[in-house]
Amino acid sequence: MQLLLNNKKCIVTGASQGLGRAIAILLAAEQCDLVLVARRKKPLEEVKKLIQKKYNCKVSTLSIDVTSNNADIKIKDFALKQLGAIDVLINSAGGSRPTTWDAPESFWEEGMSLNFTALRKLTTRIIPIMTKNKWGRVINITGSVEPREVNVANAAKSAVHAWAKGLSRVVAANGITINSISPGRLNTEQILKRRHPNIKERKKFIKENIPVGYFGDPEDLACLAVFLSSPIARYITGELIHVDGGMKRFAH
């Protein structure tokens, strides 16, 4: 299947590791031109070098915290300068924030800013560009809506789902689709080192919760993200799709 993504201009946040990195590499394989965004400069540059070595596309990097002051404006301006247009926005920056029910407000504010507000602000900056071109794709990498504990990210990602659904209805007539992908347990730094560092506990979790019997790889989600970014996914919008090996327990 030809995805027809040649020369599409893409921004990928959270591109230095994990899901963002995997998505960026697969977009490069489809000959997209890229702006890669993340806080950590060194791993970001490593992704850039890997892409340049394997694929014939333009790739630029911007080391910035998406929650920093005016980050949305800086990312938009940098992308337009480097690419000349913006066709696809992959919102992959984020992180789990498990906490106690009575955590201080500063912790909630930081987690909501990272996992919802920064994403919303950047998308709001990019949508007018897509509207002018009558074409665009926004893919949000979100998270579980079945919380096992108090986690700021759960609340923030639920907000993303509701916001994205509403936005999708408003911009659809302009050729723009908005979709969200909820990852389950995938083999990323965040999951392996923070959520499930103990191998014995990891095996127990898999046995009790994941029907396919293993943690997935970042590419298992990246393939879907790249498909949703393509012109052939034009009739899919406003969706929340789970990539979790069957971990989600409910049918709706």
C-alpha positions in Angstrom: 0.0 0.0 0.0 1.3 3.4 -1.0 0.8 5.9 1.8 1.3 9.0 -0.4 3.3 10.8 2.2 6.2 11.8 0.0 7.4 15.4 0.9 4.8 16.0 3.6 6.1 18.4 6.2 5.9 17.0 9.7 6.5 18.1 13.3 7.2 15.4 15.8 7.4 16.4 19.5 8.9 14.0 22.0 11.1 12.8 19.2 14.3 11.9 21.1 13.1 8.6 22.4 10.3 6.0 22.6 7.2 6.5 20.6 8.1 9.9 19.1 11.4 8.5 17.9 9.8 5.5 16.3 7.2 7.6 14.5 9.8 10.1 13.2 11.9 7.2 11.7 8.9 5.7 10.0 7.8 9.1 8.6 11.3 9.5 7.3 11.0 6.1 5.6 8.0 7.5 3.8 10.1 10.4 2.6 8.6 13.1 4.8 10.6 16.2 5.8 10.8 16.5 9.5 11.2 18.9 12.4 12.1 16.9 15.5 11.4 18.5 18.9 12.5 17.4 22.4 14.2 18.7 25.5 17.3 16.6 25.4 19.6 17.7 22.6 22.1 14.8 22.4 19.5 12.0 21.8 17.6 14.3 19.5 20.7 14.8 17.4 21.3 11.0 17.4 17.9 10.4 15.9 18.6 13.0 13.3 21.9 11.3 12.3 20.2 7.9 12.1 17.6 9.3 9.8 20.1 11.2 7.6 22.1 8.0 7.2 19.2 5.8 6.1 16.8 8.1 4.3 16.7 10.9 1.8 14.7 13.5 3.5 15.2 16.9 5.2 15.4 16.7 9.0 16.0 19.5 11.5 16.0 19.5 15.3 14.8 21.9 17.9 15.8 21.4 21.5 13.1 22.9 23.6 10.8 22.1 26.5 7.2 22.2 25.1 6.0 23.6 28.4 8.4 26.6 28.3 7.2 30.1 27.7 6.1 30.7 24.1 7.3 27.2 23.1 4.3 26.9 20.7 5.2 30.0 18.8 8.9 29.1 18.7 8.2 25.6 17.4 5.7 26.9 14.7 8.1 29.6 13.5 11.1 27.2 13.4 9.1 24.6 11.5 7.9 27.1 8.9 11.5 28.4 8.5 12.9 24.9 8.0 10.1 23.3 6.0 8.1 26.1 4.5 4.8 24.4 5.4 3.3 22.1 8.1 1.2 19.2 7.0 1.4 16.8 10.0 1.7 17.4 13.7 2.5 14.5 15.9 2.0 15.4 19.6 4.1 12.8 21.3 5.7 14.8 24.2 4.4 13.8 27.6 4.9 11.6 30.6 3.2 9.6 33.4 2.7 11.4 36.7 1.6 9.0 39.3 0.9 10.7 42.6 -1.2 10.8 45.8 -4.7 12.0 45.8 -3.6 15.1 47.9 -0.6 16.1 45.8 0.3 19.8 45.8 -1.1 22.0 43.2 2.3 22.6 41.6 2.5 18.9 40.7 -0.9 18.9 39.1 -0.1 22.1 37.2 3.1 20.7 35.8 1.5 17.4 34.8 -1.5 19.1 33.1 0.8 21.5 31.3 3.0 18.8 29.9 0.3 16.3 29.0 -2.6 18.7 27.9 -2.0 22.4 27.8 1.3 22.4 25.8 -0.2 20.0 23.2 -3.4 22.1 22.9 -1.5 25.4 22.5 0.8 24.0 19.8 -2.0 22.5 17.9 -3.9 25.8 18.1 -0.9 27.5 16.5 -0.7 25.0 13.7 -4.3 24.6 12.7 -4.5 28.0 10.9 -1.7 26.9 8.6 -3.4 23.6 7.8 -6.7 25.5 7.3 -5.1 27.8 4.8 -3.8 24.7 2.9 -7.1 22.8 3.2 -5.2 19.8 4.5 -3.7 18.6 7.7 -3.2 15.7 10.2 -2.9 16.0 13.9 -2.1 12.8 15.9 -2.1 12.9 19.7 -0.2 10.1 21.6 -2.2 9.9 24.8 -2.7 7.3 27.4 -5.0 5.0 29.4 -8.5 6.1 30.4 -8.7 3.2 32.9 -6.5 4.6 35.7 -5.2 2.1 38.4 -4.2 4.9 40.7 -4.2 8.7 40.9 -2.1 9.9 38.0 -2.1 13.5 36.6 -1.4 12.1 33.1 -4.7 10.1 33.2 -6.7 13.3 33.8 -4.7 15.2 31.3 -5.0 12.6 28.5 -8.8 12.3 29.2 -8.9 16.0 28.6 -7.0 15.6 25.3 -9.5 12.9 24.1 -12.5 15.2 24.8 -10.8 18.3 23.3 -9.6 16.4 20.2 -13.0 15.0 19.5 -14.6 18.4 19.6 -11.8 20.0 17.5 -12.2 17.2 14.9 -15.7 18.2 14.2 -14.9 21.9 13.8 -12.0 21.5 11.3 -13.1 18.4 9.3 -14.5 20.5 6.5 -11.1 22.0 5.9 -9.5 18.6 5.1 -8.0 18.3 8.6 -8.3 15.1 10.7 -7.6 14.9 14.4 -7.0 11.5 16.0 -5.6 10.2 19.3 -3.7 6.9 20.0 -3.6 5.4 23.4 -0.6 3.2 24.0 -0.6 0.3 26.3 2.6 -1.2 27.7 5.2 -0.7 25.0 9.0 -1.2 25.3 10.0 2.4 25.9 12.3 3.9 28.5 9.3 5.3 30.4 7.7 1.9 30.7 10.7 -0.4 31.3 12.7 1.9 33.6 9.9 3.8 35.5 6.7 1.8 35.4 7.9 -1.8 35.3 11.6 -1.9 36.2 11.3 -5.3 38.0 11.3 -8.2 35.4 9.4 -10.5 37.8 6.7 -7.9 38.3 6.6 -7.2 34.6 5.9 -10.9 33.8 3.2 -11.0 36.4 1.6 -7.8 35.0 1.7 -9.3 31.5 0.1 -12.6 32.6 -2.7 -10.8 34.4 -3.4 -7.9 32.0 -2.2 -8.4 28.4 -4.0 -11.1 26.4 -1.4 -11.2 23.6 1.2 -12.1 26.2 4.0 -9.5 25.8 4.8 -5.8 25.8 4.7 -4.3 22.3 7.4 -2.3 20.6 7.2 1.4 19.7 6.9 0.5 16.0 3.6 -1.3 16.8 2.1 2.1 17.5 4.2 4.1 15.0 2.8 2.2 12.1 -0.7 3.3 13.0 0.4 6.9 13.6 2.0 7.1 10.1 -1.1 5.6 8.5 -3.3 8.1 10.2 -1.0 10.9 9.0 -1.5 9.8 5.4 -3.9 11.1 2.7 -5.5 7.6 2.5 -6.7 7.9 6.1 -8.9 10.9 5.1 -12.2 9.4 6.4 -10.9 8.6 9.9 -11.2 11.5 12.4 -12.2 12.2 15.9 -11.1 8.7 16.9 -9.3 7.3 20.0 -7.5 4.1 19.1 -5.9 1.7 21.6 -2.6 0.0 20.8 -2.3 -2.2 23.9 -2.3 -5.9 23.0 -5.9 -6.2 24.3 -5.2 -4.7 27.7 -8.2 -2.4 27.7 -11.0 -4.3 29.4 -14.1 -2.5 28.1 -15.8 -2.7 24.7 -16.5 1.0 24.3 
